[in-house]
Amino acid sequence: MLLASCHCGAVQIEMARKPSTVSDCTCSICHRYGARWAYYTRKTANIFCSPEAISAYVWGDETLAFYHCKLCGCPTHYESSDKSATGRIAVNARMMSPTDTQGIRVRTFDGADTWKYLNE
């Protein structure tokens, strides 16, 4: 079991496994967040927080909701609009302990232009 947490601890995420890779996306929002995304499903990641502790930002085609902690401001995760058990949850790996993410390969995803991984 792996744990991610915002700075103040109000939002905690438990994941079933350590990711083999994380994505550094170049799209307009991910670039601004400075996030590195580790991908899970609703079956393999659980978010623990009070509903008042997080806020979602949804834009564009409204297929993703980006969440951040209302107390400390950390972007913690995003969820797809697919609410099934296999719907995607992307956890901001920067909310994980550096020792837990050490050695994980970072893939650069060109979300700003080509929608392809650049360092494959």
C-alpha positions as CSV (number, residue, x, y, z in Angstrom):
1,M,0.0,0.0,0.0
2,L,1.3,3.5,-0.9
3,L,0.1,6.8,0.5
4,A,-0.1,10.3,-1.0
5,S,-1.1,13.3,1.0
6,C,-1.5,17.1,0.5
7,H,0.8,19.3,2.6
8,C,-1.7,19.7,5.5
9,G,-2.9,16.1,5.5
10,A,-6.6,16.9,4.9
11,V,-6.6,14.9,1.7
12,Q,-5.0,11.4,1.7
13,I,-5.0,8.9,-1.1
14,E,-4.2,5.2,-0.7
15,M,-3.0,3.3,-3.7
16,A,-2.7,-0.5,-4.1
17,R,0.7,-0.4,-5.7
18,K,3.7,1.8,-6.6
19,P,3.5,3.1,-10.2
20,S,6.0,1.8,-12.7
21,T,6.0,5.2,-14.4
22,V,4.6,8.7,-13.9
23,S,3.6,11.2,-16.6
24,D,4.8,14.7,-16.8
25,C,2.2,16.3,-19.1
26,T,2.8,19.5,-21.0
27,C,-0.8,20.6,-21.3
28,S,-1.8,24.1,-20.1
29,I,-3.1,22.9,-16.6
30,C,-0.6,20.2,-15.8
31,H,2.3,22.5,-16.8
32,R,1.0,25.1,-14.3
33,Y,0.4,22.5,-11.6
34,G,3.8,21.0,-11.9
35,A,2.2,17.6,-11.3
36,R,3.5,14.2,-12.2
37,W,0.6,11.8,-12.7
38,A,0.5,8.2,-11.5
39,Y,-2.5,6.4,-13.0
40,Y,-5.0,4.2,-11.1
41,T,-8.6,3.2,-11.2
42,R,-11.4,3.7,-8.7
43,K,-10.7,0.1,-7.6
44,T,-7.0,0.7,-7.0
45,A,-7.0,4.1,-5.4
46,N,-9.0,5.4,-2.5
47,I,-9.4,9.1,-1.5
48,F,-9.9,9.9,2.1
49,C,-11.1,13.4,3.1
50,S,-14.1,15.3,4.1
51,P,-16.2,16.6,1.2
52,E,-15.5,20.2,2.5
53,A,-11.7,19.7,2.2
54,I,-11.5,19.5,-1.6
55,S,-12.6,21.5,-4.6
56,A,-12.8,20.4,-8.2
57,Y,-11.9,22.4,-11.3
58,V,-13.6,21.2,-14.5
59,W,-13.0,22.9,-17.9
60,G,-12.9,22.3,-21.6
61,D,-14.7,19.1,-22.7
62,E,-15.5,18.4,-19.0
63,T,-14.1,14.9,-19.0
64,L,-11.7,15.5,-16.2
65,A,-12.1,17.0,-12.7
66,F,-8.9,18.3,-11.1
67,Y,-9.0,18.3,-7.3
68,H,-7.1,20.4,-4.9
69,C,-7.1,20.7,-1.1
70,K,-9.1,23.8,0.0
71,L,-6.8,24.2,3.1
72,C,-3.3,24.1,1.7
73,G,-4.0,24.4,-2.0
74,C,-2.1,21.3,-3.2
75,P,-3.4,19.7,-6.4
76,T,-3.9,16.1,-5.3
77,H,-5.5,14.2,-8.1
78,Y,-7.9,14.2,-11.1
79,E,-10.7,11.9,-11.9
80,S,-12.4,11.0,-15.2
81,S,-16.1,11.7,-15.7
82,D,-16.4,7.9,-16.0
83,K,-17.6,7.0,-12.5
84,S,-17.4,3.2,-13.0
85,A,-15.0,1.0,-11.0
86,T,-12.6,1.2,-13.9
87,G,-12.7,5.0,-14.3
88,R,-9.3,6.7,-14.1
89,I,-7.9,8.4,-11.1
90,A,-4.6,10.1,-11.6
91,V,-2.7,10.8,-8.4
92,N,-0.2,13.7,-8.3
93,A,3.0,11.7,-7.5
94,R,4.4,14.9,-6.0
95,M,2.1,14.2,-3.1
96,M,3.9,10.9,-2.4
97,S,7.0,10.6,-0.3
98,P,10.2,11.2,-2.4
99,T,11.6,7.9,-1.1
100,D,8.4,6.2,-2.5
101,T,8.9,7.7,-6.0
102,Q,12.7,7.4,-6.2
103,G,13.7,5.5,-9.3
104,I,10.3,5.7,-11.1
105,R,10.6,6.5,-14.8
106,V,9.2,9.9,-15.8
107,R,7.4,9.9,-19.2
108,T,6.9,13.3,-20.8
109,F,3.4,13.5,-22.4
110,D,2.9,16.2,-25.0
111,G,-0.6,17.2,-24.0
112,A,-0.1,20.6,-25.4
113,D,0.3,19.6,-29.0
114,T,0.8,16.0,-30.3
115,W,-0.8,13.9,-27.6
116,K,2.2,11.5,-27.8
117,Y,4.9,10.5,-25.3
118,L,8.0,12.4,-26.3
119,N,10.7,10.3,-24.6
120,E,9.7,6.8,-25.8
